[in-house]
């Protein structure tokens, strides 16, 4: 015997499964079903409600995305307008309000 097997205790009495000749009784599935029977109409109604809810959520998501895009376009247009005014004032030798404000803070 090697060192490992020598250290494992040996039990004289081993645990055995008891085997009986009687089979285990099976539950009677016909008496009480675990879930009530669902009619095809109920399945159809539930499916329609789920699809309606899905459509509503998708419409909300699209509305939010449209609003985000509109805000981004508006912001970009505003930034472009500011840049045009800035370039015009620089070209004409005048200072813009934002630059004069920054200089006067010092």
Buried (B, 14 or more C-beta within 10 A) or exposed (E): EEEEEEEEEEEEEEEEEEEEEEEEEEEEEEEEEEEEEEEEEEEEEEEEEEEEEEEEEEEEEEEEEEEEEEEEEEEEEEEEEEEEEBEEBEEEEEEBEEEEEEEEEE
